[in-house]
């Protein structure tokens, strides 16, 4: 990517100079997007960002929405967005998105403006303790010095900013930035000496980001004694910069091992199936039938990046207590099952398959047969008239190839895992699976769409309402987002839990049905809304995505009937295929 031209530093006053050095450093390192929230104390930084043509600035009123919007930018571009707010409780509203970025390893650079030290702990307005505001949920924290117009201090700022940007490549970083008055660029007569001493060409020379180490991990060495066993490869959520290359390497690993690949809908492996031999996508029913589970019981497991969404699969493999390996670049412990798993800290793309192992054709043939039988029955079940799970295969087939699809947590991400068929259409299916919350769903999807290309959001009514302030972004939004809004009058996932049998208080306290009129809500924000009459119409609407703007396609479903059908469908599918697999 071509670097934007350097911009003359702003010597009008100390704060303006300080912030222009900070922003120029970030732009030279690769920053391209900033999300700002209105406020006074952050004035110098906001003005410096707005002044630089190399930065696209998006102002967002609601700080929580702003943070998730920045998260969406980071998910799609794999580079940190700069997220800025004023002092006080503004930064606290960033916390949910910072947690998600930390848990899922999304690049993000948070800068919270603050009062200088002498204005703290004395009841000064809009002042709270912002030191380590996000606790252990950041990869790096630093409070910047109060701005000074001195060359040694500007060198400190340059170096610290570069270090923060480097650390933010794999997760959130927090810089707390105190400013004294004057906050606007009113001349203060203090910058003359440094203006004469600072030579920008020399000062900014050599700024760069150290590339991710690409030391190859040889699969043979990583697996060790697991060679020759009947194993499975579990490909969970992953958001690589190059999904096709990622899937191709998963395919090379699978071919070398002779093991089936159980790929979540959130893994690129499911969406580039030409690369992946022995791809299995209908695995959730397997543990639900003892005959299926016995026939397909593995002896080892290789996990790529993350465990899948399927609780049934995770519990089954956890109960088997298999020896295995987790390959993941994340610094967090990746194994919530606490099994006999060895962790290899590496990116999946850096794994070298090496010499083929001696696989078992019978083993892969068993899994291939199960996949054919299970997928056929799940697809038929999804086609039940009006069943909300049927939205997923319609979406998967209708959207243009390569579309970014953001999926909300709770039932949408599960239906995607159950019903999104294996394909070679190259869609990037994304989700906030770090903390698995519904907060920030709409704003994150808007950030994904803003980063480039028309995008689609699949969300339930509660996830949409929980983040409806994201609609405030519409005047500044320059991307294209189509929202498939599944309105089932409440939290559908709770109908699958044991608490659903306790009525009352289930419906009022857990399902929490809402009475919002989505057409009027959208109209209040100037957003297009359409009530979809059937899935045929939905497919036609998804086949042609708008060039720009936000469009909401509301699909009404019956939460209770759909929960009952899912339970019956999975019981029938697992039992029938279990008989056939004997």
C-alpha positions as CSV (number, residue, x, y, z in Angstrom):
1,X,0.0,0.0,0.0
2,X,1.3,3.4,-1.0
3,X,2.2,5.6,2.0
4,X,0.4,9.0,2.2
5,X,2.6,12.0,2.0
6,X,4.1,13.5,5.1
7,X,2.2,16.5,6.6
8,X,4.0,19.5,8.0
9,X,4.0,19.4,11.8
10,X,1.7,21.8,13.6
11,X,3.8,24.3,15.7
12,X,0.9,26.6,16.7
13,X,1.2,25.5,20.3
14,X,2.6,22.7,22.5
15,X,-0.5,20.4,22.3
16,X,-0.8,20.8,18.6
17,X,2.9,20.0,18.0
18,X,2.7,17.0,20.4
19,X,-0.3,15.5,18.7
20,X,0.9,16.2,15.1
21,X,4.1,14.2,16.0
22,X,2.0,11.4,17.4
23,X,-0.3,11.2,14.4
24,X,2.5,11.5,11.8
25,X,4.3,8.6,13.6
26,X,1.2,6.4,13.4
27,X,0.5,7.2,9.7
28,X,4.1,6.4,8.8
29,X,3.7,3.1,10.6
30,X,0.5,2.2,8.7
31,X,-2.5,3.7,10.6
32,X,-5.3,4.6,8.2
33,X,-8.5,4.7,10.3
34,X,-9.4,6.7,13.4
35,X,-12.7,6.7,15.3
36,X,-13.3,9.7,17.5
37,X,-15.9,10.6,20.1
38,X,-16.9,14.2,20.8
39,X,-15.4,15.8,23.9
40,X,-13.2,18.7,25.1
41,X,-10.1,17.2,26.6
42,X,-9.3,15.2,23.4
43,X,-9.4,18.3,21.3
44,X,-5.7,18.4,20.4
45,X,-5.6,14.8,19.3
46,X,-8.9,14.9,17.3
47,X,-7.8,18.0,15.5
48,X,-4.4,16.4,14.6
49,X,-6.2,13.3,13.2
50,X,-8.6,15.5,11.2
51,X,-5.7,17.5,9.8
52,X,-3.9,14.5,8.4
53,X,-5.1,13.4,4.9
54,X,-3.6,9.9,5.5
55,X,-6.2,9.2,8.2
56,X,-9.9,8.5,7.6
57,X,-11.7,9.9,10.7
58,X,-15.2,8.7,11.7
59,X,-16.9,10.6,14.5
60,X,-19.3,8.5,16.6
61,X,-21.5,9.9,19.4
62,X,-21.8,6.7,21.6
63,X,-18.5,5.6,23.0
64,X,-19.5,1.9,23.2
65,X,-20.7,1.9,19.6
66,X,-17.5,3.7,18.6
67,X,-15.3,1.1,20.2
68,X,-17.1,-1.8,18.5
69,X,-17.0,0.1,15.2
70,X,-13.2,0.3,15.6
71,X,-13.1,-3.4,16.5
72,X,-14.9,-4.1,13.2
73,X,-12.4,-2.1,11.3
74,X,-9.6,-4.1,12.9
75,X,-11.3,-7.4,12.2
76,X,-11.5,-6.7,8.5
77,X,-8.2,-4.9,7.9
78,X,-6.0,-6.7,10.4
79,X,-4.5,-3.4,11.4
80,X,-5.3,-1.3,14.5
81,X,-7.9,1.5,14.2
82,X,-7.1,4.5,16.4
83,X,-9.9,5.0,19.0
84,X,-10.1,8.3,20.8
85,X,-12.2,9.8,23.6
86,X,-12.3,12.5,26.1
87,X,-11.6,12.2,29.9
88,X,-14.0,10.8,32.5
89,X,-16.4,7.9,32.0
90,X,-16.1,8.1,28.2
91,X,-13.3,5.6,28.2
92,X,-15.2,3.2,30.5
93,X,-17.7,2.7,27.7
94,X,-14.9,1.4,25.5
95,X,-14.3,-1.5,27.9
96,X,-16.6,-4.2,26.4
97,X,-15.0,-3.8,23.0
98,X,-11.5,-3.8,24.5
99,X,-12.3,-7.1,26.2
100,X,-13.5,-8.6,22.9
101,X,-10.4,-7.3,21.2
102,X,-8.2,-8.9,23.9
103,X,-10.0,-12.2,23.9
104,X,-10.0,-12.5,20.1
105,X,-6.7,-10.9,19.3
106,X,-8.1,-8.0,17.2
107,X,-5.7,-5.1,16.6
108,X,-6.8,-1.9,18.3
109,X,-5.1,1.3,19.6
110,X,-7.1,3.1,22.3
111,X,-6.1,6.7,23.3
112,X,-8.0,8.2,26.2
113,X,-7.5,11.9,26.8
114,X,-7.1,12.9,30.5
115,X,-6.6,15.8,32.8
116,X,-3.0,16.5,33.8
117,X,-1.9,15.1,37.2
118,X,-2.5,18.4,39.1
119,X,-6.2,18.2,38.2
120,X,-6.8,14.7,39.5
121,X,-8.1,13.6,42.9
122,X,-9.5,17.1,43.6
123,X,-13.1,16.9,42.3
124,X,-12.1,18.5,39.0
125,X,-14.9,18.1,36.5
126,X,-15.1,15.0,34.2
127,X,-12.1,13.4,35.9
128,X,-11.8,9.8,37.1
129,X,-8.9,7.5,37.7
130,X,-8.0,6.3,34.2
131,X,-4.8,4.5,35.1
132,X,-4.9,1.0,33.8
133,X,-8.6,1.6,33.1
134,X,-8.9,-1.7,31.2
135,X,-7.0,-3.8,33.7
136,X,-5.5,-7.0,32.3
137,X,-7.4,-6.7,29.0
138,X,-4.7,-4.9,27.1
139,X,-1.4,-6.1,25.6
140,X,0.3,-2.8,26.7
141,X,-0.6,0.2,28.8
142,X,1.3,3.5,29.1
143,X,0.4,7.0,30.3
144,X,2.1,9.5,28.0
145,X,3.9,12.4,29.5
146,X,2.2,15.8,29.7
147,X,3.1,17.5,26.3
148,X,6.3,19.5,26.3
149,X,7.9,21.4,23.3
150,X,11.3,19.8,23.6
151,X,13.1,17.6,21.2
152,X,14.1,14.9,23.7
153,X,10.4,14.6,24.8
154,X,9.2,14.4,21.2
155,X,11.7,11.6,20.6
156,X,10.2,9.8,23.6
157,X,6.7,10.3,22.2
158,X,7.8,9.0,18.8
159,X,9.4,5.9,20.3
160,X,6.6,5.1,22.7
161,X,4.0,5.6,20.0
162,X,5.9,3.2,17.7
163,X,6.1,0.6,20.5
164,X,2.4,0.9,21.2
165,X,1.6,0.5,17.5
166,X,3.8,-2.6,17.3
167,X,2.1,-4.2,20.4
168,X,-1.4,-3.3,19.0
169,X,-0.9,-5.6,16.0
170,X,-2.2,-8.6,17.9
171,X,-4.6,-7.0,20.4
172,X,-5.7,-3.9,22.2
173,X,-3.2,-1.3,23.5
174,X,-4.2,1.6,25.8
175,X,-2.4,5.0,25.9
176,X,-3.7,7.5,28.5
177,X,-2.9,11.0,27.2
178,X,-3.0,14.0,29.6
179,X,-3.3,17.5,28.2
180,X,-3.1,21.0,29.8
181,X,-4.9,24.0,28.5
182,X,-5.1,25.5,25.9
183,X,-6.7,22.6,24.1
184,X,-7.5,24.3,20.8
185,X,-4.4,25.3,18.7
186,X,-4.1,28.9,20.1
187,X,-0.6,30.2,19.9
188,X,1.4,29.8,23.1
189,X,4.8,31.1,22.0
190,X,6.6,28.0,23.3
191,X,7.4,26.0,20.1
192,X,9.9,28.3,18.3
193,X,13.1,26.6,19.6
194,X,12.0,23.1,18.7
195,X,10.8,24.2,15.4
196,X,14.3,25.3,14.5
197,X,15.9,22.1,15.8
198,X,13.5,19.5,14.5
199,X,14.2,18.1,11.0
200,X,11.2,16.0,10.0
201,X,12.9,14.0,7.4
202,X,15.5,12.8,9.8
203,X,13.2,12.7,12.8
204,X,10.8,10.2,11.2
205,X,13.3,8.2,9.2
206,X,13.3,4.5,9.7
207,X,9.9,4.0,11.4
208,X,8.7,0.5,10.7
209,X,6.7,-2.3,12.1
210,X,8.5,-5.6,12.8
211,X,6.9,-8.3,10.8
212,X,5.4,-11.3,12.5
213,X,8.0,-14.0,12.8
214,X,7.5,-16.7,10.2
215,X,9.6,-19.4,11.6
216,X,8.2,-22.6,10.1
217,X,6.7,-25.2,12.4
218,X,7.1,-28.7,11.0
219,X,3.9,-30.7,11.5
220,X,5.9,-33.9,12.2
221,X,7.7,-32.2,15.1
222,X,4.6,-30.7,16.5
223,X,2.6,-33.9,16.6
224,X,5.3,-36.2,17.7
225,X,4.0,-39.5,19.0
226,X,0.5,-38.8,17.6
227,X,1.5,-39.8,14.1
228,X,-0.4,-42.8,12.8
229,X,-3.3,-42.5,15.1
230,X,-6.9,-42.0,14.0
231,X,-7.3,-38.3,14.6
232,X,-9.4,-35.4,13.7
233,X,-8.5,-31.8,12.9
234,X,-10.7,-29.2,14.5
235,X,-10.7,-25.9,12.7
236,X,-12.4,-23.2,14.8
237,X,-12.8,-19.5,14.5
238,X,-10.0,-17.7,12.7
239,X,-9.7,-14.3,11.0
240,X,-6.5,-14.5,9.0
241,X,-5.4,-11.7,6.6
242,X,-5.5,-14.1,3.7
243,X,-8.4,-16.6,4.2
244,X,-7.7,-18.5,1.0
245,X,-4.0,-19.1,1.9
246,X,-5.1,-20.1,5.4
247,X,-7.5,-22.7,4.0
248,X,-4.9,-24.0,1.5
249,X,-2.5,-24.7,4.4
250,X,-5.3,-26.4,6.4
251,X,-5.7,-28.6,3.3
252,X,-2.0,-29.4,3.1
253,X,-2.1,-30.4,6.8
254,X,-5.1,-32.6,6.3
255,X,-3.6,-34.3,3.3
256,X,-0.4,-35.0,5.2
257,X,-2.1,-36.4,8.2
258,X,-4.9,-38.3,6.5
259,X,-7.3,-36.9,9.1
260,X,-10.8,-35.3,8.5
261,X,-11.2,-31.6,9.1
262,X,-14.1,-30.6,11.3
263,X,-14.5,-26.9,10.2
264,X,-16.7,-24.4,12.0
265,X,-18.6,-21.9,9.8
266,X,-16.2,-19.3,11.3
267,X,-13.2,-21.0,9.8
268,X,-12.0,-20.2,6.2
269,X,-11.7,-23.9,5.7
270,X,-15.5,-24.2,5.2
271,X,-15.6,-21.5,2.6
272,X,-12.7,-22.6,0.4
273,X,-13.5,-26.3,0.3
274,X,-11.6,-26.9,-2.9
275,X,-8.4,-26.8,-0.8
276,X,-9.5,-29.0,2.0
277,X,-9.8,-32.8,1.6
278,X,-12.1,-34.8,4.0
279,X,-14.0,-31.6,5.0
280,X,-16.7,-32.3,7.6
281,X,-19.2,-29.6,8.5
282,X,-22.2,-31.6,9.9
283,X,-20.4,-32.8,13.0
284,X,-22.6,-31.5,15.7
285,X,-25.0,-34.5,15.6
286,X,-22.2,-37.0,15.9
287,X,-21.9,-36.9,19.8
288,X,-25.7,-37.0,20.1
289,X,-26.0,-40.7,19.1
290,X,-23.9,-43.4,20.9
291,X,-23.6,-45.4,17.7
292,X,-22.3,-42.5,15.7
293,X,-20.0,-41.5,18.5
294,X,-18.6,-45.0,18.8
295,X,-18.0,-45.4,15.0
296,X,-16.3,-42.0,14.7
297,X,-14.4,-42.0,18.0
298,X,-10.9,-40.4,17.4
299,X,-7.6,-41.3,19.1
300,X,-6.1,-37.8,18.8
301,X,-7.0,-34.3,18.0
302,X,-5.3,-31.3,16.3
303,X,-7.0,-28.0,17.0
304,X,-6.3,-25.1,14.7
305,X,-6.7,-21.6,16.4
306,X,-9.8,-22.3,18.4
307,X,-12.4,-24.9,19.4
308,X,-15.6,-24.7,17.4
309,X,-18.9,-23.2,18.5
310,X,-20.5,-26.7,18.9
311,X,-20.9,-27.4,22.6
312,X,-21.8,-31.0,21.8
313,X,-18.5,-31.6,20.0
314,X,-16.4,-29.8,22.7
315,X,-18.0,-31.9,25.5
316,X,-17.6,-35.1,23.6
317,X,-13.9,-34.5,22.8
318,X,-13.3,-33.2,26.3
319,X,-14.8,-36.4,27.9
320,X,-12.6,-38.6,25.7
321,X,-9.6,-36.8,27.2
322,X,-7.6,-37.3,24.0
323,X,-3.9,-36.4,23.5
324,X,-3.5,-33.6,21.1
325,X,-2.0,-30.4,19.9
326,X,-3.4,-26.8,19.7
327,X,-1.8,-24.6,17.1
328,X,-2.5,-21.0,17.8
329,X,-0.6,-17.7,17.9
330,X,-2.7,-16.4,20.8
331,X,-1.0,-15.7,24.1
332,X,-4.1,-16.8,26.1
333,X,-4.6,-20.4,27.2
334,X,-6.5,-21.8,24.2
335,X,-7.8,-25.0,25.8
336,X,-10.9,-24.5,28.0
337,X,-11.4,-28.3,28.0
338,X,-8.2,-28.7,30.1
339,X,-7.2,-31.8,28.2
340,X,-3.9,-33.5,27.4
341,X,-3.2,-30.8,24.8
342,X,0.2,-29.5,23.9
343,X,0.2,-25.9,22.7
344,X,2.3,-24.9,19.7
345,X,2.5,-21.0,19.6
346,X,2.4,-20.4,15.9
347,X,0.2,-19.2,13.1
348,X,-1.5,-22.0,11.2
349,X,-0.2,-20.4,8.0
350,X,3.4,-21.1,9.2
351,X,2.9,-24.8,9.7
352,X,4.8,-26.9,7.1
353,X,3.0,-30.2,6.4
354,X,6.3,-32.0,5.6
355,X,6.3,-35.7,4.6
356,X,2.9,-37.4,4.4
357,X,2.0,-39.6,7.3
358,X,0.5,-43.1,7.0
359,X,-3.2,-42.3,7.2
360,X,-6.2,-44.6,7.3
361,X,-8.4,-44.6,4.2
362,X,-11.1,-46.4,6.2
363,X,-11.0,-43.7,8.9
364,X,-11.5,-40.8,6.5
365,X,-14.1,-42.8,4.5
366,X,-16.1,-43.2,7.6
367,X,-16.1,-39.5,8.3
368,X,-16.8,-38.7,4.6
369,X,-19.8,-41.0,4.6
370,X,-21.1,-39.5,7.9
371,X,-20.7,-36.0,6.4
372,X,-22.7,-36.9,3.3
373,X,-25.6,-38.4,5.3
374,X,-25.7,-35.8,8.0
375,X,-25.4,-32.8,5.8
376,X,-28.2,-34.1,3.5
377,X,-30.6,-34.5,6.4
378,X,-29.6,-31.2,8.1
379,X,-30.1,-29.3,4.8
380,X,-33.5,-31.0,4.4
381,X,-34.5,-30.0,7.9
382,X,-33.4,-26.4,7.4
383,X,-35.9,-26.2,4.5
384,X,-38.9,-26.6,6.8
385,X,-41.3,-23.7,5.9
386,X,-40.5,-20.6,8.0
387,X,-37.8,-22.2,10.2
388,X,-35.3,-19.5,11.1
389,X,-32.4,-21.9,10.6
390,X,-33.3,-21.9,6.9
391,X,-32.1,-18.3,6.6
392,X,-28.5,-19.5,6.8
393,X,-28.4,-21.7,3.6
394,X,-30.4,-19.0,1.8
395,X,-27.8,-16.4,2.8
396,X,-24.9,-18.7,2.0
397,X,-26.1,-19.3,-1.5
398,X,-27.4,-15.9,-2.3
399,X,-24.8,-13.3,-1.3
400,X,-22.1,-12.5,-3.8
401,X,-18.9,-14.5,-3.6
402,X,-16.4,-13.0,-1.3
403,X,-18.9,-11.1,0.8
404,X,-18.1,-10.4,4.5
405,X,-20.8,-11.8,6.6
406,X,-20.9,-10.8,10.3
407,X,-22.9,-13.2,12.5
408,X,-24.3,-12.3,15.9
409,X,-23.8,-14.5,18.9
410,X,-26.5,-16.7,20.5
411,X,-28.6,-18.5,17.9
412,X,-27.3,-17.0,14.6
413,X,-23.8,-18.2,15.1
414,X,-25.1,-21.7,16.1
415,X,-27.4,-21.8,13.1
416,X,-24.4,-20.8,10.9
417,X,-22.4,-23.8,12.3
418,X,-25.3,-26.2,11.8
419,X,-26.6,-25.1,8.4
420,X,-23.9,-23.2,6.5
421,X,-22.9,-25.8,3.8
422,X,-19.4,-26.5,2.7
423,X,-18.7,-24.2,-0.3
424,X,-16.0,-22.5,-2.4
425,X,-17.5,-19.0,-2.4
426,X,-14.9,-17.4,-0.3
427,X,-17.1,-15.5,2.1
428,X,-15.4,-14.1,5.2
429,X,-17.7,-15.2,8.1
430,X,-16.9,-13.2,11.2
431,X,-18.2,-13.0,14.8
432,X,-17.3,-11.6,18.1
433,X,-16.3,-15.0,19.5
434,X,-13.7,-13.7,22.0
435,X,-16.2,-13.0,24.8
436,X,-19.2,-14.3,23.0
437,X,-21.4,-11.3,23.9
438,X,-24.2,-9.7,21.9
439,X,-23.1,-6.2,22.8
440,X,-21.8,-4.1,19.9
441,X,-23.1,-6.4,17.2
442,X,-24.4,-3.8,14.8
443,X,-21.5,-1.4,15.4
444,X,-18.9,-4.1,14.8
445,X,-20.6,-5.1,11.5
446,X,-20.7,-1.5,10.4
447,X,-16.9,-1.3,11.1
448,X,-16.4,-4.4,9.0
449,X,-18.5,-2.9,6.2
450,X,-16.7,0.5,6.4
451,X,-13.4,-1.3,5.8
452,X,-14.3,-2.2,2.3
453,X,-16.9,-4.1,0.2
454,X,-20.6,-4.7,0.8
455,X,-21.2,-6.7,4.0
456,X,-24.2,-8.6,5.6
457,X,-25.1,-8.9,9.3
458,X,-27.2,-11.8,10.5
459,X,-28.6,-10.9,13.9
460,X,-31.5,-11.5,16.2
461,X,-33.8,-8.9,17.5
462,X,-32.2,-8.6,21.0
463,X,-28.7,-8.3,19.6
464,X,-29.9,-5.6,17.2
465,X,-31.8,-3.6,19.9
466,X,-28.9,-3.9,22.4
467,X,-26.7,-2.0,20.0
468,X,-29.3,0.1,18.2
469,X,-27.3,3.3,18.9
470,X,-25.1,2.0,16.1
471,X,-27.7,3.4,13.7
472,X,-26.4,6.9,14.8
473,X,-23.4,6.1,12.5
474,X,-25.5,6.3,9.4
475,X,-24.6,9.9,8.4
476,X,-20.9,9.1,8.6
477,X,-21.1,5.6,7.2
478,X,-19.7,5.2,3.7
479,X,-19.9,1.4,3.4
480,X,-22.7,-1.0,2.6
481,X,-24.4,-3.1,5.2
482,X,-27.5,-5.3,4.8
483,X,-28.9,-6.5,8.1
484,X,-30.9,-9.7,8.1
485,X,-32.9,-9.1,11.3
486,X,-34.4,-12.3,12.7
487,X,-37.3,-11.1,14.8
488,X,-38.5,-14.0,16.9
489,X,-39.7,-11.8,19.8
490,X,-37.0,-12.5,22.4
491,X,-33.9,-14.5,23.1
492,X,-34.2,-17.7,21.2
493,X,-31.2,-19.4,22.7
494,X,-32.9,-19.5,26.1
495,X,-35.6,-21.8,24.7
496,X,-32.9,-24.4,24.3
497,X,-31.8,-24.2,28.0
498,X,-33.3,-26.1,31.0
499,X,-34.7,-22.8,32.4
500,X,-37.2,-22.8,29.6
501,X,-39.2,-25.4,31.5
502,X,-39.8,-23.0,34.4
503,X,-42.7,-20.8,33.4
504,X,-43.1,-18.4,35.1
505,X,-40.7,-16.6,35.3
506,X,-38.9,-17.8,32.1
507,X,-40.7,-15.7,29.4
508,X,-40.4,-12.4,31.3
509,X,-37.0,-12.7,32.9
510,X,-35.0,-14.8,30.4
511,X,-36.6,-14.7,26.9
512,X,-37.3,-10.9,27.5
513,X,-39.6,-10.3,24.6
514,X,-39.5,-6.7,23.2
515,X,-42.2,-4.7,21.5
516,X,-40.0,-2.4,19.4
517,X,-41.3,-1.4,16.0
518,X,-38.2,-1.9,13.8
519,X,-39.7,-0.1,10.9
520,X,-40.2,3.1,13.0
521,X,-36.8,2.7,14.7
522,X,-35.1,2.5,11.3
523,X,-37.2,5.4,9.9
524,X,-36.1,7.6,12.9
525,X,-32.5,7.1,11.8
526,X,-33.1,7.4,8.0
527,X,-32.3,3.7,7.5
528,X,-34.1,1.6,4.9
529,X,-36.3,-1.1,6.3
530,X,-38.3,-3.9,4.6
531,X,-40.4,-6.7,6.0
532,X,-39.5,-9.9,4.1
533,X,-42.5,-12.1,3.3
534,X,-40.6,-15.4,2.6
535,X,-37.1,-16.9,2.0
536,X,-37.4,-16.7,-1.8
537,X,-37.8,-12.9,-1.5
538,X,-34.9,-12.9,1.0
539,X,-32.6,-14.7,-1.5
540,X,-33.4,-12.2,-4.2
541,X,-32.7,-9.2,-1.9
542,X,-29.4,-10.7,-0.8
543,X,-28.2,-11.5,-4.3
544,X,-27.8,-7.7,-5.1
545,X,-26.3,-5.8,-2.2
546,X,-26.5,-2.0,-2.2
547,X,-23.4,0.0,-3.1
548,X,-23.8,2.2,0.0
549,X,-25.9,2.7,3.1
550,X,-27.7,0.6,5.7
551,X,-30.6,-1.7,4.8
552,X,-32.6,-3.8,7.3
553,X,-34.5,-6.9,6.1
554,X,-36.7,-8.0,8.9
555,X,-37.7,-11.7,8.9
556,X,-40.3,-12.7,11.5
557,X,-40.1,-16.2,13.0
558,X,-41.6,-18.2,15.8
559,X,-39.1,-18.7,18.6
560,X,-40.9,-21.6,20.4
561,X,-41.7,-23.6,17.3
562,X,-38.2,-23.2,16.0
563,X,-36.6,-24.4,19.2
564,X,-38.9,-27.4,19.2
565,X,-38.0,-28.2,15.6
566,X,-34.2,-27.9,16.2
567,X,-34.4,-30.4,19.1
568,X,-36.5,-32.8,17.1
569,X,-34.3,-32.4,13.9
570,X,-31.1,-33.1,15.7
571,X,-32.5,-36.1,17.6
572,X,-33.9,-37.6,14.4
573,X,-30.8,-36.9,12.3
574,X,-28.3,-38.3,14.7
575,X,-30.5,-41.4,15.4
576,X,-31.2,-42.2,11.7
577,X,-27.6,-41.7,10.6
578,X,-26.4,-43.7,13.6
579,X,-28.4,-46.7,12.4
580,X,-27.0,-46.3,8.8
581,X,-23.4,-46.1,10.1
582,X,-23.5,-49.5,11.8
